[in-house]
């Protein structure tokens, strides 16, 4: 369970980092680079959402074993 929490934490951090880079690139007048970082942030957020959808069923599996 701790490994899953660490993975989710890393994904959140990665999404924030890409969003920050996208904002910086846009401020610097680099819309193509901003778009790339925004797409990377969106991909990371999708992975995060998928992880949260999987997590409840994993918790149910662990509860059955106890």
mmCIF file as gemmi writes it, N, C-alpha and C atoms, coordinates in Angstrom:
data_model
loop_
_atom_site.group_PDB
_atom_site.id
_atom_site.type_symbol
_atom_site.label_atom_id
_atom_site.label_alt_id
_atom_site.label_comp_id
_atom_site.label_asym_id
_atom_site.label_entity_id
_atom_site.label_seq_id
_atom_site.pdbx_PDB_ins_code
_atom_site.Cartn_x
_atom_site.Cartn_y
_atom_site.Cartn_z
_atom_site.occupancy
_atom_site.B_iso_or_equiv
_atom_site.pdbx_formal_charge
_atom_site.auth_seq_id
_atom_site.auth_asym_id
_atom_site.pdbx_PDB_model_num
ATOM 1 N N . UNK Axp A 1 ? 0.823 -1.193 0 1 0 ? 1 A 1
ATOM 2 C CA . UNK Axp A 1 ? 0 0 0 1 0 ? 1 A 1
ATOM 3 C C . UNK Axp A 1 ? 0.867 1.258 0 1 0 ? 1 A 1
ATOM 4 N N . UNK Axp A 2 ? 1.984 1.199 0.725 1 0 ? 2 A 1
ATOM 5 C CA . UNK Axp A 2 ? 2.876 2.357 0.778 1 0 ? 2 A 1
ATOM 6 C C . UNK Axp A 2 ? 3.484 2.634 -0.589 1 0 ? 2 A 1
ATOM 7 N N . UNK Axp A 3 ? 3.773 1.579 -1.342 1 0 ? 3 A 1
ATOM 8 C CA . UNK Axp A 3 ? 4.336 1.758 -2.679 1 0 ? 3 A 1
ATOM 9 C C . UNK Axp A 3 ? 3.333 2.462 -3.584 1 0 ? 3 A 1
ATOM 10 N N . UNK Axp A 4 ? 2.062 2.117 -3.459 1 0 ? 4 A 1
ATOM 11 C CA . UNK Axp A 4 ? 1.027 2.757 -4.256 1 0 ? 4 A 1
ATOM 12 C C . UNK Axp A 4 ? 0.906 4.231 -3.885 1 0 ? 4 A 1
ATOM 13 N N . UNK Axp A 5 ? 0.996 4.526 -2.601 1 0 ? 5 A 1
ATOM 14 C CA . UNK Axp A 5 ? 0.926 5.92 -2.144 1 0 ? 5 A 1
ATOM 15 C C . UNK Axp A 5 ? 2.108 6.716 -2.695 1 0 ? 5 A 1
ATOM 16 N N . UNK Axp A 6 ? 3.285 6.125 -2.692 1 0 ? 6 A 1
ATOM 17 C CA . UNK Axp A 6 ? 4.474 6.785 -3.231 1 0 ? 6 A 1
ATOM 18 C C . UNK Axp A 6 ? 4.31 7.039 -4.726 1 0 ? 6 A 1
ATOM 19 N N . UNK Axp A 7 ? 3.796 6.055 -5.458 1 0 ? 7 A 1
ATOM 20 C CA . UNK Axp A 7 ? 3.565 6.195 -6.892 1 0 ? 7 A 1
ATOM 21 C C . UNK Axp A 7 ? 2.597 7.342 -7.177 1 0 ? 7 A 1
ATOM 22 N N . UNK Axp A 8 ? 1.515 7.414 -6.425 1 0 ? 8 A 1
ATOM 23 C CA . UNK Axp A 8 ? 0.543 8.489 -6.616 1 0 ? 8 A 1
ATOM 24 C C . UNK Axp A 8 ? 1.156 9.843 -6.294 1 0 ? 8 A 1
ATOM 25 N N . UNK Axp A 9 ? 1.97 9.902 -5.272 1 0 ? 9 A 1
ATOM 26 C CA . UNK Axp A 9 ? 2.646 11.134 -4.901 1 0 ? 9 A 1
ATOM 27 C C . UNK Axp A 9 ? 3.597 11.6 -6.007 1 0 ? 9 A 1
ATOM 28 N N . UNK Axp A 10 ? 4.313 10.658 -6.587 1 0 ? 10 A 1
ATOM 29 C CA . UNK Axp A 10 ? 5.227 10.984 -7.684 1 0 ? 10 A 1
ATOM 30 C C . UNK Axp A 10 ? 4.45 11.489 -8.893 1 0 ? 10 A 1
ATOM 31 N N . UNK Axp A 11 ? 3.339 10.853 -9.208 1 0 ? 11 A 1
ATOM 32 C CA . UNK Axp A 11 ? 2.525 11.3 -10.344 1 0 ? 11 A 1
ATOM 33 C C . UNK Axp A 11 ? 1.996 12.721 -10.125 1 0 ? 11 A 1
ATOM 34 N N . UNK Axp A 12 ? 1.538 13.013 -8.915 1 0 ? 12 A 1
ATOM 35 C CA . UNK Axp A 12 ? 1.044 14.361 -8.613 1 0 ? 12 A 1
ATOM 36 C C . UNK Axp A 12 ? 2.151 15.391 -8.799 1 0 ? 12 A 1
ATOM 37 N N . UNK Axp A 13 ? 3.322 15.072 -8.295 1 0 ? 13 A 1
ATOM 38 C CA . UNK Axp A 13 ? 4.464 15.969 -8.4 1 0 ? 13 A 1
ATOM 39 C C . UNK Axp A 13 ? 4.852 16.191 -9.863 1 0 ? 13 A 1
ATOM 40 N N . UNK Axp A 14 ? 4.852 15.117 -10.635 1 0 ? 14 A 1
ATOM 41 C CA . UNK Axp A 14 ? 5.199 15.211 -12.051 1 0 ? 14 A 1
ATOM 42 C C . UNK Axp A 14 ? 4.186 16.074 -12.806 1 0 ? 14 A 1
ATOM 43 N N . UNK Axp A 15 ? 2.923 15.915 -12.506 1 0 ? 15 A 1
ATOM 44 C CA . UNK Axp A 15 ? 1.889 16.716 -13.169 1 0 ? 15 A 1
ATOM 45 C C . UNK Axp A 15 ? 2.069 18.198 -12.84 1 0 ? 15 A 1
ATOM 46 N N . UNK Axp A 16 ? 2.334 18.5 -11.565 1 0 ? 16 A 1
ATOM 47 C CA . UNK Axp A 16 ? 2.557 19.895 -11.159 1 0 ? 16 A 1
ATOM 48 C C . UNK Axp A 16 ? 3.773 20.481 -11.865 1 0 ? 16 A 1
ATOM 49 N N . UNK Axp A 17 ? 4.827 19.692 -11.974 1 0 ? 17 A 1
ATOM 50 C CA . UNK Axp A 17 ? 6.06 20.154 -12.617 1 0 ? 17 A 1
ATOM 51 C C . UNK Axp A 17 ? 5.814 20.487 -14.082 1 0 ? 17 A 1
ATOM 52 N N . UNK Axp A 18 ? 5.098 19.607 -14.787 1 0 ? 18 A 1
ATOM 53 C CA . UNK Axp A 18 ? 4.81 19.861 -16.203 1 0 ? 18 A 1
ATOM 54 C C . UNK Axp A 18 ? 3.89 21.067 -16.374 1 0 ? 18 A 1
ATOM 55 N N . UNK Axp A 19 ? 2.935 21.23 -15.491 1 0 ? 19 A 1
ATOM 56 C CA . UNK Axp A 19 ? 2.051 22.398 -15.582 1 0 ? 19 A 1
ATOM 57 C C . UNK Axp A 19 ? 2.845 23.686 -15.367 1 0 ? 19 A 1
ATOM 58 N N . UNK Axp A 20 ? 3.773 23.663 -14.412 1 0 ? 20 A 1
ATOM 59 C CA . UNK Axp A 20 ? 4.624 24.82 -14.175 1 0 ? 20 A 1
ATOM 60 C C . UNK Axp A 20 ? 5.505 25.138 -15.37 1 0 ? 20 A 1
ATOM 61 N N . UNK Axp A 21 ? 6.069 24.109 -15.987 1 0 ? 21 A 1
ATOM 62 C CA . UNK Axp A 21 ? 6.897 24.309 -17.17 1 0 ? 21 A 1
ATOM 63 C C . UNK Axp A 21 ? 6.061 24.84 -18.334 1 0 ? 21 A 1
ATOM 64 N N . UNK Axp A 22 ? 4.832 24.365 -18.449 1 0 ? 22 A 1
ATOM 65 C CA . UNK Axp A 22 ? 3.95 24.848 -19.516 1 0 ? 22 A 1
ATOM 66 C C . UNK Axp A 22 ? 3.64 26.331 -19.317 1 0 ? 22 A 1
ATOM 67 N N . UNK Axp A 23 ? 3.359 26.721 -18.091 1 0 ? 23 A 1
ATOM 68 C CA . UNK Axp A 23 ? 3.065 28.129 -17.805 1 0 ? 23 A 1
ATOM 69 C C . UNK Axp A 23 ? 4.289 28.998 -18.079 1 0 ? 23 A 1
ATOM 70 N N . UNK Axp A 24 ? 5.468 28.521 -17.662 1 0 ? 24 A 1
ATOM 71 C CA . UNK Axp A 24 ? 6.694 29.275 -17.893 1 0 ? 24 A 1
ATOM 72 C C . UNK Axp A 24 ? 6.95 29.441 -19.39 1 0 ? 24 A 1
ATOM 73 N N . UNK Axp A 25 ? 6.802 28.347 -20.159 1 0 ? 25 A 1
ATOM 74 C CA . UNK Axp A 25 ? 7.039 28.398 -21.601 1 0 ? 25 A 1
ATOM 75 C C . UNK Axp A 25 ? 6.074 29.366 -22.274 1 0 ? 25 A 1
ATOM 76 N N . UNK Axp A 26 ? 4.846 29.375 -21.826 1 0 ? 26 A 1
ATOM 77 C CA . UNK Axp A 26 ? 3.859 30.293 -22.391 1 0 ? 26 A 1
ATOM 78 C C . UNK Axp A 26 ? 4.238 31.742 -22.085 1 0 ? 26 A 1
ATOM 79 N N . UNK Axp A 27 ? 4.676 31.999 -20.854 1 0 ? 27 A 1
ATOM 80 C CA . UNK Axp A 27 ? 5.122 33.344 -20.477 1 0 ? 27 A 1
ATOM 81 C C . UNK Axp A 27 ? 6.331 33.794 -21.29 1 0 ? 27 A 1
ATOM 82 N N . UNK Axp A 28 ? 7.164 32.846 -21.683 1 0 ? 28 A 1
ATOM 83 C CA . UNK Axp A 28 ? 8.369 33.158 -22.455 1 0 ? 28 A 1
ATOM 84 C C . UNK Axp A 28 ? 8.086 33.257 -23.953 1 0 ? 28 A 1
ATOM 85 N N . UNK Axp A 29 ? 6.845 33.055 -24.341 1 0 ? 29 A 1
ATOM 86 C CA . UNK Axp A 29 ? 6.482 33.159 -25.758 1 0 ? 29 A 1
ATOM 87 C C . UNK Axp A 29 ? 6.815 31.908 -26.552 1 0 ? 29 A 1
ATOM 88 N N . UNK Axp A 30 ? 6.745 30.744 -25.897 1 0 ? 30 A 1
ATOM 89 C CA . UNK Axp A 30 ? 7.038 29.477 -26.57 1 0 ? 30 A 1
ATOM 90 C C . UNK Axp A 30 ? 5.812 28.566 -26.508 1 0 ? 30 A 1
ATOM 91 N N . UNK Axp A 31 ? 4.784 28.876 -27.312 1 0 ? 31 A 1
ATOM 92 C CA . UNK Axp A 31 ? 3.536 28.115 -27.218 1 0 ? 31 A 1
ATOM 93 C C . UNK Axp A 31 ? 3.68 26.632 -27.593 1 0 ? 31 A 1
ATOM 94 N N . UNK Axp A 32 ? 4.592 26.307 -28.505 1 0 ? 32 A 1
ATOM 95 C CA . UNK Axp A 32 ? 4.755 24.892 -28.882 1 0 ? 32 A 1
ATOM 96 C C . UNK Axp A 32 ? 5.312 24.088 -27.72 1 0 ? 32 A 1
ATOM 97 N N . UNK Axp A 33 ? 6.297 24.646 -27.018 1 0 ? 33 A 1
ATOM 98 C CA . UNK Axp A 33 ? 6.861 23.971 -25.851 1 0 ? 33 A 1
ATOM 99 C C . UNK Axp A 33 ? 5.812 23.878 -24.735 1 0 ? 33 A 1
ATOM 100 N N . UNK Axp A 34 ? 5.028 24.938 -24.579 1 0 ? 34 A 1
ATOM 101 C CA . UNK Axp A 34 ? 3.964 24.928 -23.568 1 0 ? 34 A 1
ATOM 102 C C . UNK Axp A 34 ? 2.958 23.817 -23.864 1 0 ? 34 A 1
ATOM 103 N N . UNK Axp A 35 ? 2.633 23.652 -25.137 1 0 ? 35 A 1
ATOM 104 C CA . UNK Axp A 35 ? 1.679 22.603 -25.52 1 0 ? 35 A 1
ATOM 105 C C . UNK Axp A 35 ? 2.237 21.214 -25.206 1 0 ? 35 A 1
ATOM 106 N N . UNK Axp A 36 ? 3.518 21.018 -25.443 1 0 ? 36 A 1
ATOM 107 C CA . UNK Axp A 36 ? 4.149 19.719 -25.156 1 0 ? 36 A 1
ATOM 108 C C . UNK Axp A 36 ? 4.066 19.422 -23.665 1 0 ? 36 A 1
ATOM 109 N N . UNK Axp A 37 ? 4.43 20.411 -22.84 1 0 ? 37 A 1
ATOM 110 C CA . UNK Axp A 37 ? 4.385 20.194 -21.389 1 0 ? 37 A 1
ATOM 111 C C . UNK Axp A 37 ? 2.953 20.021 -20.886 1 0 ? 37 A 1
ATOM 112 N N . UNK Axp A 38 ? 2.007 20.73 -21.486 1 0 ? 38 A 1
ATOM 113 C CA . UNK Axp A 38 ? 0.614 20.564 -21.084 1 0 ? 38 A 1
ATOM 114 C C . UNK Axp A 38 ? 0.121 19.158 -21.415 1 0 ? 38 A 1
ATOM 115 N N . UNK Axp A 39 ? 0.523 18.646 -22.581 1 0 ? 39 A 1
ATOM 116 C CA . UNK Axp A 39 ? 0.147 17.278 -22.955 1 0 ? 39 A 1
ATOM 117 C C . UNK Axp A 39 ? 0.769 16.26 -22.003 1 0 ? 39 A 1
ATOM 118 N N . UNK Axp A 40 ? 2.018 16.501 -21.595 1 0 ? 40 A 1
ATOM 119 C CA . UNK Axp A 40 ? 2.66 15.6 -20.635 1 0 ? 40 A 1
ATOM 120 C C . UNK Axp A 40 ? 1.939 15.648 -19.289 1 0 ? 40 A 1
ATOM 121 N N . UNK Axp A 41 ? 1.521 16.835 -18.873 1 0 ? 41 A 1
ATOM 122 C CA . UNK Axp A 41 ? 0.771 16.974 -17.621 1 0 ? 41 A 1
ATOM 123 C C . UNK Axp A 41 ? -0.568 16.235 -17.73 1 0 ? 41 A 1
ATOM 124 N N . UNK Axp A 42 ? -1.238 16.382 -18.862 1 0 ? 42 A 1
ATOM 125 C CA . UNK Axp A 42 ? -2.522 15.69 -19.062 1 0 ? 42 A 1
ATOM 126 C C . UNK Axp A 42 ? -2.35 14.172 -19.031 1 0 ? 42 A 1
ATOM 127 N N . UNK Axp A 43 ? -1.293 13.678 -19.657 1 0 ? 43 A 1
ATOM 128 C CA . UNK Axp A 43 ? -1.024 12.23 -19.639 1 0 ? 43 A 1
ATOM 129 C C . UNK Axp A 43 ? -0.783 11.739 -18.219 1 0 ? 43 A 1
ATOM 130 N N . UNK Axp A 44 ? -0.026 12.524 -17.462 1 0 ? 44 A 1
ATOM 131 C CA . UNK Axp A 44 ? 0.262 12.151 -16.079 1 0 ? 44 A 1
ATOM 132 C C . UNK Axp A 44 ? -1.013 12.154 -15.248 1 0 ? 44 A 1
ATOM 133 N N . UNK Axp A 45 ? -1.872 13.147 -15.456 1 0 ? 45 A 1
ATOM 134 C CA . UNK Axp A 45 ? -3.128 13.211 -14.713 1 0 ? 45 A 1
ATOM 135 C C . UNK Axp A 45 ? -4.047 12.043 -15.077 1 0 ? 45 A 1
ATOM 136 N N . UNK Axp A 46 ? -3.999 11.598 -16.335 1 0 ? 46 A 1
ATOM 137 C CA . UNK Axp A 46 ? -4.78 10.421 -16.736 1 0 ? 46 A 1
ATOM 138 C C . UNK Axp A 46 ? -4.278 9.173 -16.009 1 0 ? 46 A 1
ATOM 139 N N . UNK Axp A 47 ? -2.947 9.041 -15.917 1 0 ? 47 A 1
ATOM 140 C CA . UNK Axp A 47 ? -2.372 7.906 -15.18 1 0 ? 47 A 1
ATOM 141 C C . UNK Axp A 47 ? -2.805 7.957 -13.717 1 0 ? 47 A 1
ATOM 142 N N . UNK Axp A 48 ? -2.811 9.162 -13.166 1 0 ? 48 A 1
ATOM 143 C CA . UNK Axp A 48 ? -3.215 9.335 -11.775 1 0 ? 48 A 1
ATOM 144 C C . UNK Axp A 48 ? -4.672 8.94 -11.585 1 0 ? 48 A 1
ATOM 145 N N . UNK Axp A 49 ? -5.532 9.381 -12.489 1 0 ? 49 A 1
ATOM 146 C CA . UNK Axp A 49 ? -6.954 9.037 -12.405 1 0 ? 49 A 1
ATOM 147 C C . UNK Axp A 49 ? -7.15 7.528 -12.545 1 0 ? 49 A 1
ATOM 148 N N . UNK Axp A 50 ? -6.411 6.914 -13.457 1 0 ? 50 A 1
ATOM 149 C CA . UNK Axp A 50 ? -6.504 5.458 -13.621 1 0 ? 50 A 1
ATOM 150 C C . UNK Axp A 50 ? -6.065 4.742 -12.354 1 0 ? 50 A 1
ATOM 151 N N . UNK Axp A 51 ? -5.035 5.255 -11.706 1 0 ? 51 A 1
ATOM 152 C CA . UNK Axp A 51 ? -4.548 4.638 -10.469 1 0 ? 51 A 1
ATOM 153 C C . UNK Axp A 51 ? -5.59 4.711 -9.361 1 0 ? 51 A 1
ATOM 154 N N . UNK Axp A 52 ? -6.291 5.828 -9.29 1 0 ? 52 A 1
ATOM 155 C CA . UNK Axp A 52 ? -7.324 5.963 -8.271 1 0 ? 52 A 1
ATOM 156 C C . UNK Axp A 52 ? -8.515 5.053 -8.56 1 0 ? 52 A 1
ATOM 157 N N . UNK Axp A 53 ? -8.794 4.77 -9.826 1 0 ? 53 A 1
ATOM 158 C CA . UNK Axp A 53 ? -9.891 3.876 -10.162 1 0 ? 53 A 1
ATOM 159 C C . UNK Axp A 53 ? -9.546 2.433 -9.819 1 0 ? 53 A 1
ATOM 160 N N . UNK Axp A 54 ? -8.279 2.076 -9.92 1 0 ? 54 A 1
ATOM 161 C CA . UNK Axp A 54 ? -7.842 0.721 -9.611 1 0 ? 54 A 1
ATOM 162 C C . UNK Axp A 54 ? -7.756 0.523 -8.099 1 0 ? 54 A 1
ATOM 163 N N . UNK Axp A 55 ? -7.382 1.554 -7.386 1 0 ? 55 A 1
ATOM 164 C CA . UNK Axp A 55 ? -7.121 1.453 -5.95 1 0 ? 55 A 1
ATOM 165 C C . UNK Axp A 55 ? -8.284 0.881 -5.131 1 0 ? 55 A 1
ATOM 166 N N . UNK Axp A 56 ? -9.537 1.302 -5.327 1 0 ? 56 A 1
ATOM 167 C CA . UNK Axp A 56 ? -10.615 0.751 -4.476 1 0 ? 56 A 1
ATOM 168 C C . UNK Axp A 56 ? -10.769 -0.768 -4.609 1 0 ? 56 A 1
ATOM 169 N N . UNK Axp A 57 ? -10.635 -1.303 -5.809 1 0 ? 57 A 1
ATOM 170 C CA . UNK Axp A 57 ? -10.786 -2.751 -5.966 1 0 ? 57 A 1
ATOM 171 C C . UNK Axp A 57 ? -9.628 -3.482 -5.3 1 0 ? 57 A 1
ATOM 172 N N . UNK Axp A 58 ? -8.426 -2.887 -5.337 1 0 ? 58 A 1
ATOM 173 C CA . UNK Axp A 58 ? -7.291 -3.492 -4.654 1 0 ? 58 A 1
ATOM 174 C C . UNK Axp A 58 ? -7.54 -3.509 -3.15 1 0 ? 58 A 1
ATOM 175 N N . UNK Axp A 59 ? -8.107 -2.425 -2.64 1 0 ? 59 A 1
ATOM 176 C CA . UNK Axp A 59 ? -8.411 -2.37 -1.201 1 0 ? 59 A 1
ATOM 177 C C . UNK Axp A 59 ? -9.416 -3.452 -0.83 1 0 ? 59 A 1
ATOM 178 N N . UNK Axp A 60 ? -10.398 -3.692 -1.683 1 0 ? 60 A 1
ATOM 179 C CA . UNK Axp A 60 ? -11.409 -4.72 -1.412 1 0 ? 60 A 1
ATOM 180 C C . UNK Axp A 60 ? -10.757 -6.101 -1.405 1 0 ? 60 A 1
ATOM 181 N N . UNK Axp A 61 ? -9.806 -6.321 -2.315 1 0 ? 61 A 1
ATOM 182 C CA . UNK Axp A 61 ? -9.096 -7.596 -2.35 1 0 ? 61 A 1
ATOM 183 C C . UNK Axp A 61 ? -8.322 -7.819 -1.06 1 0 ? 61 A 1
ATOM 184 N N . UNK Axp A 62 ? -7.659 -6.771 -0.582 1 0 ? 62 A 1
ATOM 185 C CA . UNK Axp A 62 ? -6.893 -6.895 0.666 1 0 ? 62 A 1
ATOM 186 C C . UNK Axp A 62 ? -7.811 -7.112 1.867 1 0 ? 62 A 1
ATOM 187 N N . UNK Axp A 63 ? -8.98 -6.522 1.851 1 0 ? 63 A 1
ATOM 188 C CA . UNK Axp A 63 ? -9.924 -6.684 2.965 1 0 ? 63 A 1
ATOM 189 C C . UNK Axp A 63 ? -10.442 -8.124 3.025 1 0 ? 63 A 1
ATOM 190 N N . UNK Axp A 64 ? -10.601 -8.739 1.85 1 0 ? 64 A 1
ATOM 191 C CA . UNK Axp A 64 ? -11.073 -10.134 1.818 1 0 ? 64 A 1
ATOM 192 C C . UNK Axp A 64 ? -10.044 -11.086 2.397 1 0 ? 64 A 1
ATOM 193 N N . UNK Axp A 65 ? -8.779 -10.747 2.27 1 0 ? 65 A 1
ATOM 194 C CA . UNK Axp A 65 ? -7.702 -11.63 2.751 1 0 ? 65 A 1
ATOM 195 C C . UNK Axp A 65 ? -7.547 -11.555 4.258 1 0 ? 65 A 1
ATOM 196 N N . UNK Axp A 66 ? -7.927 -10.445 4.847 1 0 ? 66 A 1
ATOM 197 C CA . UNK Axp A 66 ? -7.739 -10.265 6.316 1 0 ? 66 A 1
ATOM 198 C C . UNK Axp A 66 ? -8.716 -11.042 7.134 1 0 ? 66 A 1
